[in-house]
Amino acid sequence: MYEVGLASKHDVPLLQDVERRACALFVTIPALDGIPLDVTELEELAVGQQAGLLWVARDGGRPIGFALVEPLGDGLHLEELDVLPEHGGKGVGRALLRKVCRYAAARRQALTLTTFRDVPWNAPFYSRAGFRILEAGELSPALAERMADEAARGLGGTELRVAMRFDESEP
């Protein structure tokens, strides 16, 4: 059984391995061949932890997943959500997402993310959890800039990626 809570400073050094192992699943998607699979910098994870914007799912005290949120414009942005592959499909990602959505709702802040359009554990997963795909005209300047930056880093443009926003329903 797993538990979800705010990350401790002791969790931070263990999270890159969680992300690296979760990202390995992307190599099975032919459309994503050649996409860079960089992991989040330790410094960025530490900043999130110190700000209370990093949640961890633990099994037996050991991290098996995490969600990192960052301020973006006037709202919050889910920068990263990863679960170890062997814990996938067990509700861990959904539990992390629920914590993040509740956090944003309690602060009356919009929660956005960017993700791959057609990867089953990306946009379709978030859609089932209450996120909605945003049209180009709905993007805030900060979110549009984030999408452009991701495209420039080789993550793909709108043919592969979408921006989404949580629309207040319970995930």
C-alpha positions as CSV (number, residue, x, y, z in Angstrom):
1,M,0.0,0.0,0.0
2,Y,1.3,3.5,-0.8
3,E,0.9,6.8,0.8
4,V,1.0,10.3,-0.8
5,G,2.3,13.4,0.9
6,L,4.6,16.4,0.6
7,A,8.2,15.4,-0.3
8,S,11.0,15.6,2.3
9,K,14.5,16.8,1.5
10,H,15.5,13.1,1.8
11,D,13.2,12.2,-1.1
12,V,14.7,14.6,-3.6
13,P,17.8,12.7,-4.5
14,L,15.7,9.6,-5.2
15,L,13.3,11.2,-7.6
16,Q,15.5,11.4,-10.7
17,D,15.6,7.6,-10.8
18,V,11.8,7.4,-10.6
19,E,11.5,9.8,-13.5
20,R,14.2,8.1,-15.6
21,R,12.5,4.7,-15.2
22,A,9.1,6.2,-16.0
23,C,10.5,8.0,-19.1
24,A,11.8,4.7,-20.4
25,L,8.2,3.8,-21.3
26,F,8.3,6.5,-24.0
27,V,10.7,4.5,-26.1
28,T,7.9,2.1,-26.9
29,I,6.0,4.9,-28.7
30,P,7.2,5.0,-32.4
31,A,5.9,8.6,-32.9
32,L,8.2,9.8,-30.1
33,D,11.3,8.3,-31.6
34,G,14.2,10.8,-31.0
35,I,12.3,12.9,-28.4
36,P,14.8,14.0,-25.7
37,L,14.0,12.3,-22.3
38,D,15.8,14.6,-19.9
39,V,15.1,14.3,-16.2
40,T,14.3,17.1,-13.9
41,E,17.4,18.8,-12.4
42,L,17.9,18.1,-8.7
43,E,18.0,21.8,-8.0
44,E,14.5,22.2,-9.5
45,L,13.2,19.3,-7.4
46,A,14.8,20.8,-4.3
47,V,13.2,24.2,-5.0
48,G,9.8,22.5,-5.4
49,Q,10.3,20.6,-2.2
50,Q,11.2,23.7,-0.2
51,A,8.2,25.6,-1.6
52,G,5.8,22.8,-0.7
53,L,5.1,22.1,-4.4
54,L,6.5,18.6,-4.6
55,W,4.4,15.5,-3.6
56,V,5.7,12.0,-3.4
57,A,3.9,8.6,-3.3
58,R,5.8,6.2,-1.1
59,D,5.6,2.4,-0.7
60,G,7.3,1.3,2.5
61,G,8.8,4.7,2.9
62,R,10.5,4.7,-0.5
63,P,9.4,7.0,-3.4
64,I,7.5,5.2,-6.1
65,G,6.1,8.4,-7.8
66,F,6.1,12.2,-7.6
67,A,4.3,15.3,-8.9
68,L,6.1,18.6,-9.2
69,V,4.1,21.9,-9.6
70,E,5.6,25.3,-10.5
71,P,4.1,28.7,-10.5
72,L,3.3,29.8,-14.1
73,G,1.8,33.2,-14.8
74,D,-1.1,33.7,-12.4
75,G,-1.6,30.0,-11.9
76,L,0.1,26.7,-11.2
77,H,1.6,24.3,-13.7
78,L,2.1,20.5,-13.3
79,E,5.6,20.3,-14.5
80,E,6.2,16.6,-13.9
81,L,4.2,13.5,-12.8
82,D,6.0,10.2,-12.8
83,V,5.3,6.7,-11.4
84,L,7.6,3.7,-11.4
85,P,6.4,1.4,-14.2
86,E,5.9,-1.5,-11.8
87,H,3.5,0.6,-9.8
88,G,1.6,1.9,-12.9
89,G,-2.1,1.2,-13.2
90,K,-2.6,1.0,-9.4
91,G,-3.9,4.5,-8.8
92,V,-0.6,6.0,-7.8
93,G,-0.6,8.7,-10.5
94,R,-4.3,9.4,-9.9
95,A,-3.6,9.9,-6.2
96,L,-0.7,12.3,-6.8
97,L,-2.9,14.2,-9.4
98,R,-5.7,14.4,-6.9
99,K,-3.4,16.0,-4.3
100,V,-2.2,18.6,-6.8
101,C,-5.7,19.4,-8.0
102,R,-6.9,19.9,-4.5
103,Y,-4.0,22.1,-3.7
104,A,-4.7,24.4,-6.7
105,A,-8.4,24.4,-6.0
106,A,-7.9,25.4,-2.4
107,R,-5.8,28.4,-3.6
108,R,-8.3,29.2,-6.3
109,Q,-5.5,28.9,-8.9
110,A,-5.7,27.5,-12.4
111,L,-3.8,24.3,-12.9
112,T,-2.3,23.6,-16.3
113,L,0.0,21.1,-17.8
114,T,1.6,20.2,-21.2
115,T,1.7,16.6,-22.3
116,F,1.8,14.3,-25.3
117,R,-1.5,14.2,-27.1
118,D,-1.8,10.5,-28.0
119,V,0.2,8.7,-25.4
120,P,-2.3,6.7,-23.3
121,W,-0.9,7.7,-20.0
122,N,-0.6,11.3,-20.9
123,A,-3.5,13.4,-22.4
124,P,-6.1,10.6,-22.2
125,F,-5.2,10.0,-18.6
126,Y,-5.5,13.7,-17.7
127,S,-8.8,14.0,-19.6
128,R,-10.3,11.3,-17.5
129,A,-9.1,13.2,-14.4
130,G,-11.0,16.4,-15.3
131,F,-8.4,18.2,-17.5
132,R,-9.5,19.7,-20.8
133,I,-7.4,20.4,-23.9
134,L,-6.9,24.1,-24.5
135,E,-7.3,25.6,-27.9
136,A,-4.5,28.0,-29.1
137,G,-6.6,31.1,-28.3
138,E,-7.1,29.9,-24.7
139,L,-3.4,29.8,-23.8
140,S,-2.1,32.4,-21.4
141,P,1.1,34.1,-22.6
142,A,3.1,32.2,-20.0
143,L,1.6,28.8,-21.1
144,A,2.1,29.7,-24.8
145,E,5.8,30.5,-24.0
146,R,6.1,27.2,-22.2
147,M,4.8,25.3,-25.2
148,A,7.1,27.2,-27.6
149,D,10.1,26.4,-25.3
150,E,9.2,22.7,-25.2
151,A,9.0,22.6,-29.0
152,A,12.4,24.4,-29.2
153,R,13.9,21.7,-26.9
154,G,12.7,19.0,-29.3
155,L,9.6,17.8,-27.5
156,G,7.4,18.3,-30.6
157,G,4.9,21.0,-31.5
158,T,1.2,20.9,-31.5
159,E,1.1,17.8,-33.7
160,L,2.4,15.9,-30.6
161,R,1.7,18.1,-27.6
162,V,-1.2,19.7,-26.0
163,A,-1.8,22.2,-23.1
164,M,-4.5,21.2,-20.7
165,R,-6.3,22.9,-17.7
166,F,-8.0,21.4,-14.8
167,D,-11.6,22.5,-14.7
168,E,-12.7,22.1,-11.1
169,S,-14.2,18.6,-11.3
170,E,-12.9,16.1,-8.7
171,P,-10.3,13.9,-10.4
